[in-house]
Amino acid sequence: PYCMCVFPKTMDVFMERFGPANNYTLSVMYNLSSSFYSQRKFDKALEYQYLVLEGDIENFGDKHPFVAGGYYSLGLTYMELENYQKANKNLFQALDLYKENYGDNHHQVARVYGRIAELYCRLDDAESCSKFFNIAYEIAMDVVGEEHPTTQSIVRRMEVYEDFLSVL
């Protein structure tokens, strides 16, 4: 893809000129991590996700919502790599930070609960999976409603694991 030719060169220029914690550099690194993730090149995605997380912590401190987003991205990538221990750690770090920043009733909190539910489904823990899907769905419905992309995403993931959850 086009961005895979341009972004690394752009990042090199930005790193040399502005440094690793510059917002422009971080934006390029974030785009690279997203591109590698979508290409299922998870090891490369992780490399850039960690760089973005470090830069966000340096720029905004360790409690900022951008940092929560960094942990969330790491959690999703580790889940794809089937490193469920690291996925769990990062998703719960994201959840804690989002709750600290936004409170318990926010669509970002619902989104993370939905992914934690998926993690527990992959770990064959139907009870925890169901519990976290229900929390995610209730928050999403309460905060943003049925038509919002966060709610629809949660519902789609619940449908994927419907047979698994039917054993309860």
Secondary structure in CASP SS format (residue, H / E / C, confidence):
PFRMAT SS
TARGET T0000
AUTHOR 0000-0000-0000
METHOD secondary structure of the structure
MODEL  1
P C 1.00
Y H 1.00
C H 1.00
M H 1.00
C H 1.00
V H 1.00
F H 1.00
P H 1.00
K H 1.00
T H 1.00
M H 1.00
D H 1.00
V H 1.00
F H 1.00
M H 1.00
E H 1.00
R H 1.00
F H 1.00
G C 1.00
P C 1.00
A C 1.00
N C 1.00
N H 1.00
Y H 1.00
T H 1.00
L H 1.00
S H 1.00
V H 1.00
M H 1.00
Y H 1.00
N H 1.00
L H 1.00
S H 1.00
S H 1.00
S H 1.00
F H 1.00
Y H 1.00
S H 1.00
Q C 1.00
R C 1.00
K C 1.00
F H 1.00
D H 1.00
K H 1.00
A H 1.00
L H 1.00
E H 1.00
Y H 1.00
Q H 1.00
Y H 1.00
L H 1.00
V H 1.00
L H 1.00
E H 1.00
G H 1.00
D H 1.00
I H 1.00
E H 1.00
N H 1.00
F H 1.00
G C 1.00
D C 1.00
K C 1.00
H C 1.00
P H 1.00
F H 1.00
V H 1.00
A H 1.00
G H 1.00
G H 1.00
Y H 1.00
Y H 1.00
S H 1.00
L H 1.00
G H 1.00
L H 1.00
T H 1.00
Y H 1.00
M H 1.00
E H 1.00
L C 1.00
E C 1.00
N C 1.00
Y H 1.00
Q H 1.00
K H 1.00
A H 1.00
N H 1.00
K H 1.00
N H 1.00
L H 1.00
F H 1.00
Q H 1.00
A H 1.00
L H 1.00
D H 1.00
L H 1.00
Y H 1.00
K H 1.00
E H 1.00
N H 1.00
Y H 1.00
G C 1.00
D C 1.00
N C 1.00
H C 1.00
H H 1.00
Q H 1.00
V H 1.00
A H 1.00
R H 1.00
V H 1.00
Y H 1.00
G H 1.00
R H 1.00
I H 1.00
A H 1.00
E H 1.00
L H 1.00
Y H 1.00
C H 1.00
R H 1.00
L C 1.00
D C 1.00
D C 1.00
A H 1.00
E H 1.00
S H 1.00
C H 1.00
S H 1.00
K H 1.00
F H 1.00
F H 1.00
N H 1.00
I H 1.00
A H 1.00
Y H 1.00
E H 1.00
I H 1.00
A H 1.00
M H 1.00
D H 1.00
V H 1.00
V C 1.00
G C 1.00
E C 1.00
E C 1.00
H C 1.00
P H 1.00
T H 1.00
T H 1.00
Q H 1.00
S H 1.00
I H 1.00
V H 1.00
R H 1.00
R H 1.00
M H 1.00
E H 1.00
V H 1.00
Y C 1.00
E H 1.00
D H 1.00
F H 1.00
L H 1.00
S C 1.00
V C 1.00
L C 1.00
END
